[in-house]
Amino acid sequence: MKISVSLKQIIVGFLIVFIIGVFSPLGKNIKIEAAKTLITTRYQQETWILVGKEKRDELIKEFLFSDGSQLWSFC
């Protein structure tokens, strides 16, 4: 059984997945969860690429004050 996929099919498939990932609620949730994961690392400031600066700041505040023991800043 031979599977043959053309470059055009690959590009169209990638574009469909990209559009669904960027413009759907599922894609938004994935970006927010990825940003939450990044916030827990030393790459906290780079999360603006995924969710924007305002949402990044909101997620950082949520992370820092969600537990009383996490009152430090990663700036």
C-alpha positions as CSV (number, residue, x, y, z in Angstrom):
1,M,0.0,0.0,0.0
2,K,1.6,3.2,-1.2
3,I,0.5,6.6,0.2
4,S,1.3,9.5,-2.0
5,V,0.9,13.1,-0.6
6,S,1.6,16.1,-2.7
7,L,3.2,19.3,-1.5
8,K,-0.1,21.1,-2.3
9,Q,-2.0,18.7,0.0
10,I,0.5,19.2,2.8
11,I,0.2,23.0,2.5
12,V,-3.6,23.0,2.4
13,G,-3.7,20.7,5.4
14,F,-1.3,22.9,7.4
15,L,-3.3,26.0,6.5
16,I,-6.6,24.4,7.7
17,V,-5.0,23.3,11.0
18,F,-3.4,26.8,11.4
19,I,-6.7,28.6,10.8
20,I,-8.6,26.4,13.1
21,G,-5.9,26.8,15.8
22,V,-5.8,30.5,15.6
23,F,-9.4,31.5,15.1
24,S,-11.3,28.9,17.1
25,P,-12.1,28.8,20.8
26,L,-10.2,25.6,21.0
27,G,-7.1,27.3,19.6
28,K,-7.5,30.2,22.1
29,N,-7.7,27.7,25.0
30,I,-4.6,25.9,23.8
31,K,-2.7,29.2,23.6
32,I,-3.8,30.2,27.1
33,E,-2.8,26.8,28.6
34,A,0.6,27.1,26.8
35,A,1.0,30.6,28.3
36,K,0.2,29.3,31.8
37,T,2.8,26.7,31.4
38,L,5.4,29.2,30.2
39,I,4.6,31.5,33.2
40,T,5.8,28.8,35.5
41,T,9.2,28.8,33.8
42,R,11.9,31.4,33.4
43,Y,10.4,32.4,30.0
44,Q,7.5,34.2,31.6
45,Q,8.0,37.5,29.7
46,E,7.8,35.7,26.3
47,T,4.1,34.6,26.9
48,W,3.0,37.9,25.2
49,I,3.7,36.2,21.9
50,L,0.8,33.7,22.6
51,V,-1.8,35.8,24.4
52,G,-0.8,39.5,24.2
53,K,0.7,41.7,26.9
54,E,-2.5,42.4,28.8
55,K,-3.5,38.8,29.1
56,R,0.0,37.9,30.0
57,D,0.0,40.3,32.9
58,E,-3.4,39.0,34.0
59,L,-2.1,35.4,33.9
60,I,1.0,36.3,35.9
61,K,-1.0,38.0,38.6
62,E,-3.3,35.0,38.7
63,F,-0.3,32.7,39.0
64,L,1.5,34.7,41.7
65,F,-1.5,35.2,43.9
66,S,-3.3,31.9,43.4
67,D,-1.3,30.3,46.2
68,G,-0.2,32.3,49.3
69,S,3.3,30.7,49.1
70,Q,4.0,32.1,45.6
71,L,4.7,35.7,46.3
72,W,7.8,36.2,44.3
73,S,8.3,37.8,40.9
74,F,10.3,36.4,37.9
75,C,11.2,39.7,36.3
